[in-house]
Amino acid sequence: MIQGLPKPTSLQDAIKRAQNNAPYLAMAMEIQPELKALLLGEDLSAAFAFVKDAGLGAETVRQKLRWEKRALALTLAVGDLAGQLSLTDVITQLSDFADRALEEALADIYATRYPDADPSGFAVIGLGKHGSRELNYSSDIDPIFLYDPDKIPTRGREEPSDSSRRIGQQLVDALNARDADGYVFRVDMRLRPSPEVSPVALPIDAAISYYESSALAWEQAAFIRSRFAAGDAELGRYFLETINPFIWRRSLDYGAIRNIGAVSVQIRDHYAAGQKFGPGYDLKRGRGGIREAEFYAQMHQLIYGGREPALRVPATRDALRELADAGRINAGYAKTLAESYELYRVIEHRLQMINDQQTHSLPDDSAGMDRVARLHGLNQGTGLLDLIKTPVESLGVIYDELIASDDSSALPKSDQALEAALESRGVTHTGIFVEKIKRWRSGKVTALRSTAAVESFEAVLPDMIEAIAGAPDPQQALTRLDGLIDKLPTAINFFRMLEARPALREMLGRILSHAPVLADELARRTELFEGLIDATALDLPPCVEELAVQFARREDGDDYQMLLDRVRARVGEKRFALGTQLIESRHDPLAIAAGYARVAEAAIQVLTDATISEFETVHGKVAGSEILILALGRLGGEALTHASDLDLIFLFTGDHSAESDGRRPLGGTQYFNRLAQRIVAALSVPTAAGPLYEVDTRLRPSGAQGPMAVTLESFYKYQNESAWTWEHMALTRARPVYGSVKARDQLQSQIKTILQKEKEPEILRKAVRKMRLDIVEHKPPKGPLDTKLMEGGLVDWEFIIHFLQLKTGDALYPQLDKAALGLAAAGHLNENMVAAHELMSRLLVALRLMSPTCDYPAETSRELIAKAAGQESWDALLSGYDVARQCVIDEWNRHLRPDPDEILGDII
């Protein structure tokens, strides 16, 4: 139980405290003696039954609602003070009653003004605490009224706008006006757009247009807590569904987040008197108070909710729990915020019970403090302050951390002052920096032409310069930043994001300095960087099955083409994150290579499923048949690099002469060949979201001249009777990645049987050597660090492994590391070859990102590459690389020695 909340006691005790300390509750008991008697009898259930019937005998709906609200208020207050009702009980019942009151009042207005009309065309959207079902004891409600001009009833010459205005005004008056029976709810209409000039009810299309194009940042945050409350449900829900993309944006405007944070600072300044803890402290607006707990949840919901629907919950405590469960906020912070929030809301209710006033501030005198404390069950006001002191300070510190602003001053405009400012920020070659900054400020850069873009750029420029100045190669980083800015269609959100996330600024500096491949991807899709705001983005990807679930998720209305776009975007984010993990040295490059492979395999599964489903709508199914996808090369071995393509073979089961059962039937062979082509297109053709993978199908039987998909029987026959040695070498890394479990297992087993067929060792040796020599002739190394093609590199290493697998029939694993371990354990392979492979594979994965030309990288990137390869220094890496290559060369000569005629030819 949260410390400070009331412990369960008798209703009589609660009534005594209420009579002695809360004039409003004492009056409510005096004018409702029957209800008081039920409560004194400790029968809370009977009291709620009384509430339900409290409006019987009322002459009007207005009177009925006031009587019911008066009875509900007293019952909830006594139950709350006795600790027999939780905060959730109280706020939920108040919110539900508000819905019912709106509905009944609106129905009464329709019945009076338009007795023959259907009650349609007018909807009430609840915002604020009403929208989140968290109304406090003496709360107002914050509705927005909408109407459909084509459905709202009119009479006489009345226009729909006049009708809606009269309905809205009467609805406000029905709840808000005070009379001898009191009031129902205060109604605050100021959350509608431009309330000082707009009508009380808005036409649906105008409202949608406003929120889609002109709404302010605080309005986006306000709609986190929005829901349909009363009236025309179809109209209200249509409105909320339509503006959903405005509320939950996949690509977040970080300026909006900054503005929401600024609102908090403005509130603290405006209500300065209530900021100081002690008597007079404002529980709602004070530092560490209710509003800051709400804003903390809402700001994180805005950041993550566009991508994660589970976070789109309106109530504050629910939102904090979901954010913590999803790993988006610190779980300890969430617990502190939620418990503090609940305690504040209970104390806030005590303040409001005294005189039914919408107050949030503690009394500023000791007598008033004592009264609130006694109502809560404490002896005096100092005890109440002690109760909330620690929560206030803890919550304030957590929120301060969230909105902490950077005090960096803008860089000056004049060359001399700019140069001096750059020097003070650690820039050594200031001339180049001055020229770049002047160009960015010239108005000639497309992304920096609007006023908003320039403002966001200037706000983050000082920190960006410092980040780049501290990079290993500042000039190279600056040049890449310049190229990135040139390719940006707009710079506003990108630089606002960097301003909001200092850690991302530092990460960007490292990417610009060390990873030209990632920098180029970022220039094409700046939203890739947004994915890194999630701390889990730097974790290795989960299993293939979990990734497939993530990639396959569709939004309402998504068709096949939209899914292709979404998968490309999601895969791009994962691959970019994996590249960043390498730059940040978060994981072993071998683990990152396995992560790349899992991402690709999940993409294959999702897009193949979707393509089959789309294909079957036209061509139906071929009974008793299914398609299988066989991965080879690095995907088969579960170790891709950032630049790897996908080597795939398409096979199918069943009778090739069978015909599909769709409205446009196809024969079996034609069916699966067309389907395979569609799958390749789904995996490779660029869409609006960009490219995905390059797919290479040339390893299929008969290569590019053969059909795209063949039957399993044809594949087995070809491999047993016609395949070349190099095709069997490729087959050692074959791994089924799509198809039923049974079919995949059978295929893998049959491949093993094919590869274990006895081969004449000398013929095999000569064939392997010849193939390697052909590669040397037609594909020389790109540079001194071409770890694949250099003599003693990974190609030589792989040829040795495949030769030994085919020669011995042992260790037929698609994964090269497992194959090497198996061959070494069987005594076929020098055990040092395992370490040689690990070093060169790590180096390959790193170089694909940091030095794709395979030349020696810049001095400043060398230590990072060495670290990725598991070496202490660049010199140690080069030394280890030489040792690894020599190990491979020695093993090559042991198993694949040159023929005497080759040696003689070299001598001659």
Phi, psi and omega in degrees: 000141181290130181297132177104343177284151184295136175276145183305131177217187183281155175294328179297318178298318179297319179297320179299313180296323180293317181296325184276338190231353184228093182307321181297316180291323178298319179294320180298324178288325182294322183267359176230064185298326180295318179294319178300319181297319178298319181290320176296334178277009178060034182244083183292324179297318178294326178296318179292327175296322176298317180303316183300326182257009187297336183271359179298134179092354179291146183278334181223164175298321180301315180293318179304313182295324180291319177296317180294319180295320180298316179292318180296318182299316181292316182297316179295320181297312182293317177298322178294310182298330180278355181074014180266350174237135179277169175303318180299319178302313186294308186290329179290316180294321177297318182292318179294323177294324178299318177300313183294321179296317178298316183296314182290320179295320180293318178298323179294321178295315178298316183296328182279313185275322186228068188298337183260002185261152173290143180282071182226172175089358181223127183229148178246124175256124178273133177238177177063212182293336174292316179298326181265006181058049180229030183304139177270180192298319179236060187265154165269170173246149185239078183271162165239131179261131178235150176218153176255112183302336182275348185241335185291137182286152175225167175220143182063227180267014183295131175277156177305324179295323178291317179300313182295322179296317181291319178298315181297315180296318180293325179293317177299314182296324182298329182260326192270328187293139178264138174218198184297336180264005179096216180218172179261296175216144167292141182241122181246113183263014188281356178274356176284159181302133176043062188298337182288341183233342186276154178292163184294331177238140185252138173295141189303315183293322179293321179296315179298315180301319180297310184289334179280338188232333191233357187294153181268167184301318183293333179288324175299314180296322181298326184281357169301324181255058180238149175196161173290134184243322184196163176093218183284102185296320181298317180294314182296317182287327175299316179300311182294321178294323182291320182269006180306318178296334175292321181285311187248088184269129178294320177257107191278141173274105183290342173296325177297317179297316179299319181294322178295319176299322180294328177301320180299316179297319179296320178298315179300320181290316185293323181254048185303325183295331182267004182279326183288129182288138181139192175307136182091354181298136181270107182297332183272311189256352182290161177300130181078019184258197186300312185299324182287329173294318179295314181296323180301313179295315185294322179296320178287328175296320178295324181291314190254340189293334178297332181259340187232094184303334181297340182273358185272054179256139187281325186284140188299310182294322176297318181296317179297319180295315180295320179297319179291317180298326180277358179077017183274336175226160179298129183297324178294320176299315182301318180296314179298314181296315183293316181291320177297315180301315181296318179297316179300316183296323178294314178295321177302320178298322178299315179302320186279335179291336187297310182227020182052045179250145179276070181248153180230000185258141174295149176303149181264009177235157185294324180296317178294320178298318180297321181298314179298318181298315181295322178299326181279348180103012177258171183274320184207169186298328180297327177294324178293318177296319178299326183295322186254357185299309182295314176303319180298314182292317181296314180295321179299319179295317180298317182286324176304319180298324182289318187258008181308126182263153179267128184268014180301131179276156180295151177287139181293164184268323183290148184301314185294314180293324178296317180299318179295319179295323179294317178300321180293340179261013173091010179280130181266308180269076189293331184302314181295320180295318180299316181296317179296315182296320178298321179294318179297328182272000188285344185085003181262353179271123187308315185288347186239040181261329181280155179298317180297321180294317180296319180297315181293324179293313181295328181295326184258348185304314180303317181289324178296319180297318179295321179296317180290322179298330180270002180286158179302324179229085186302319183294318178295318178298320179296318180297318180291323175298319179299317178295322179297314180298321179299327184270351181287131174291327174208145185258356190302299187290325182300312183284331174294323177297317179296324179296322183283340186229090181304322181297328178290327177299316180294319179296319178299320178302320180289322178296315180296329182279325192241343190229082180300328179297313179293322180298321178293319178297321181295323178295327179281326184221085182296338179294345175302326183290333180297328180299337183280353177293337178278121183302330181286351179298336180264012170270154175296149180298151178287192181293165182302318183298317180291320177298319181298321177298316179297314183291329186278351185298128180247148171272163179304130177089358180294133172255189183299314181297322179294323177297320177303317179296315184294320179295319178299317179295316183290320176294318178302319179297317180295317182291321178296319179296320178296319176298320179294323177302323179292314179298322182276000180055040181281330185216163174299132178305330178294322176291324178293320177299319177295324177296317175304319182293319179297319179299315180295317181295320177296320178298319178299314182297314183293313184287328176292316176305312183293320181293318177300313180300316179294318181295321183291336179297335180258314190255354180072205182239158171258114185301135176074013182234155173207159178266144176237144176241127181251121178268140176234185177062216185291328177291318176301322179276003177058047180206076179274158168256179180295332186259002186294142167267180182248119176267114186230146170236135181254130180230161174215154181262171174090192184272120183292342181268355179293163183239145180286164187252019182276181180291341173233080187293151177227151173292158187306309182297313179296321180302307186284334175290319176294319179298317178299319178297321178295320180294317178300317179297318179299328182274340192235331185289128177296140174241192179300335180272001177105187180279172177237278179227154164274133182246129180245116181250016185285352178275003178289162179308132182068011173060213184296342180277343183272169178295155182294323181229138179231162178290158176302319181298317178297319180297314180297317181298316180297313183294326181281329190244333191235347188292145175280166178301319182296331178288324175289326175298316178297324183291340178296340180252021181279138181210119178296133181239358176208140179135172179295155182301317182298313182294321180294317180297317180296319179296314180298320180295318181294323177299317178299319179297317179299315184289337182273358176299137185296137181233148179286115188304319184289320176297318178299314181301314182294322180294319180293316179299315182299319180296320179294321179294325176297321178295318179301321183287320187260346183217077181289164178300145178287326184193181185296342180249026175283086187293347177276310194259347177299151174302131184080012180272197187291328178296314176301316180301313182295321179298321178297314180299312183295322177301313182291324177298314182288326181289317187261338186074011181262161171050048181277064177259138175295332181280120186298324181295318178294320179298317181296316178299319180294318179292322178294319180296329180277358178084010181272340191227140174300125184297339177292344178294334179295310179295323179299317179295317181298315181296311184291328178291318176299318180296319179299313181299318180292317184291330179300333177264318193261339177208070185296345178281352182066015174269170178296130182287170176301151182310319187288343179264351189294319181294324179295318178294318179299318179297318179298326181277002177081022181249154185287331184206171178297318179298320179294325178296311180299320179296315179295324178297316178297318179296317180297314180298318181295323177300316180294317180299316180298318181290325176300312181294333179287321185258328187234047183306151178289151175289152179304322180293331175293316180297316180297319179298320179296321181292315181294000000 
